[in-house]
Amino acid sequence: MSEADQDLAIILARAFDRAWAAYYALGSAPTISEDAARPELAKKLVRLAKEGMENEDALAVAGLQHLYLLSPGLHFCGKNVRATMIQQWRVPWLRLTSGR
């Protein structure tokens, strides 16, 4: 496996985890079963990567949207998704100082 393929595999795994976590963070909202959702999400992300999408944020949002589309009774609104995805990566204990 080339380095580029390894990098893409890491991006796909992270995008999968982010979309998965965001989808199941809904709690009591109606969702499809995990047995159905996991392979559907994986197939969608691989298909998008084969089409040239390699941006982790874009893949995570597309994966989440795909899960919403498969879920009866849920409506996907991408307006606040980016903020939700970014918030997941914040490190609250890290503080940068200017050294002055």
VEXZA-115092 format. One record per residue (C-alpha): x, y, z. Coordinates in nm, 3 decimals. Each point is the difference from the previous one (the first is absolute). Layout:
N
- xx|yy|zz
- X|Y|Z .
...
% end
This chain:
100
- xx|yy|zz
- 0.000|0.000|0.000 .
- 0.144|0.337|-0.100 .
- 0.034|0.289|0.244 .
- -0.282|0.185|-0.180 .
- -0.226|-0.306|0.039 .
- 0.088|-0.022|0.370 .
- -0.079|0.369|0.046 .
- -0.334|-0.041|-0.175 .
- -0.082|-0.304|0.214 .
- 0.064|0.209|0.313 .
- -0.215|0.284|-0.135 .
- -0.282|-0.244|-0.080 .
- 0.019|-0.157|0.347 .
- -0.012|0.339|0.170 .
- -0.287|0.119|-0.221 .
- -0.189|-0.321|0.077 .
- 0.051|0.042|0.375 .
- -0.107|0.365|-0.008 .
- -0.314|-0.065|-0.206 .
- -0.085|-0.302|0.215 .
- 0.041|0.189|0.328 .
- -0.204|0.295|-0.124 .
- -0.281|-0.227|-0.124 .
- -0.028|-0.206|0.317 .
- 0.032|0.307|0.220 .
- -0.366|0.054|-0.086 .
- -0.093|-0.229|0.287 .
- -0.371|-0.072|-0.008 .
- -0.055|0.129|-0.355 .
- -0.103|-0.269|-0.249 .
- 0.307|-0.158|-0.160 .
- 0.066|-0.306|-0.210 .
- 0.163|-0.297|0.168 .
- 0.376|-0.007|0.040 .
- 0.014|-0.324|-0.202 .
- -0.152|0.181|-0.297 .
- 0.166|0.338|0.053 .
- 0.365|-0.106|0.028 .
- 0.036|-0.166|-0.342 .
- -0.209|0.268|-0.169 .
- 0.219|0.275|0.142 .
- 0.320|-0.182|-0.095 .
- -0.120|-0.061|-0.358 .
- -0.101|0.364|-0.041 .
- 0.333|0.134|0.125 .
- 0.203|-0.237|-0.219 .
- -0.214|0.094|-0.302 .
- 0.059|0.371|0.066 .
- 0.375|-0.056|0.040 .
- 0.010|-0.189|-0.332 .
- -0.174|0.301|-0.156 .
- 0.284|0.220|0.128 .
- -0.129|0.138|0.330 .
- 0.289|-0.014|0.247 .
- -0.083|0.278|0.246 .
- -0.078|-0.146|0.342 .
- -0.254|0.268|0.093 .
- -0.186|-0.037|-0.330 .
- -0.002|-0.379|0.030 .
- -0.130|0.012|0.358 .
- -0.281|0.238|-0.093 .
- -0.090|-0.204|-0.308 .
- -0.002|-0.317|0.210 .
- -0.224|0.157|0.261 .
- -0.233|0.128|-0.270 .
- -0.016|-0.349|-0.151 .
- -0.098|-0.150|0.336 .
- -0.271|0.263|0.040 .
- -0.137|-0.077|-0.345 .
- -0.026|-0.367|0.094 .
- -0.186|0.082|0.321 .
- -0.377|0.036|-0.005 .
- -0.123|0.309|0.178 .
- 0.331|0.186|0.009 .
- 0.077|0.317|-0.190 .
- 0.358|0.095|-0.078 .
- 0.102|0.364|0.022 .
- 0.366|0.060|-0.074 .
- -0.007|0.357|0.128 .
- 0.155|-0.078|0.339 .
- 0.177|-0.325|-0.082 .
- 0.342|0.155|-0.060 .
- -0.005|0.166|0.341 .
- -0.100|-0.329|0.161 .
- 0.275|-0.189|-0.177 .
- 0.265|0.258|0.090 .
- -0.106|0.008|0.365 .
- 0.081|-0.369|0.026 .
- 0.368|0.074|-0.063 .
- 0.047|0.279|0.255 .
- 0.256|-0.061|0.270 .
- -0.120|0.197|0.305 .
- 0.316|-0.058|0.204 .
- 0.232|0.143|-0.267 .
- 0.073|0.368|0.034 .
- 0.250|0.186|-0.213 .
- 0.180|0.299|0.145 .
- 0.205|0.267|-0.171 .
- 0.291|-0.036|0.242 .
- 0.006|0.374|0.078 .
% end
